[in-house]
Each structure stands twice: as C-alpha cells, then as structure tokens.
Amino acid sequence: MGCWERPASKGATAAVLHFSAVWGSAQVMLPSLAVAPPPWETEPKELAIDALHHAVYAAATGLAFAALERSTS
C-alpha cells in the first residue's frame, strides 16, 4: 500500500508526503552520486526552482491518481 492509498493520507496530505519523499531523496541521492552539489552549496534560487519543479510533479501525480481513482470506483 503506497502513501496515496493510506486512509489517513488523502488529497493534499498525500501530495505533501509524496513531495517530501521525492524531493528529500533527491537532495540526498544526487550529491552522493556527484551529480549535483549538496543543498548547503547550492544557491537559494536554484533550490527554490528545484523545489517548485518537484512540487509541480507531486501535485500532478496527486491529481492524476485522484482522477484514476474516481474512474475505477
């Protein structure tokens, strides 16, 4: 059962959990792979843009999941 299917996390709560998991893991994984600098060495504007991109992804995924859930019930 994923975070989208948990009874206690629906809608915006699930989207925030999803955003936190995806963006948080990117902030750890990418520097460890030497693909991106760690957050404390990144310009705040770049971090904000990265967070915005991940927030759009989390919101779009949440909306798509909600639409699919409605169409199957």
Secondary structure, DSSP 8 states (H G I E B T S, - for coil): --TTT-TT--THHHHHHHHHHHHHHHHHHHHHTTSS--GGGS-HHHHHHHHHHHHHHHHHHHHHHHHHHHHH-
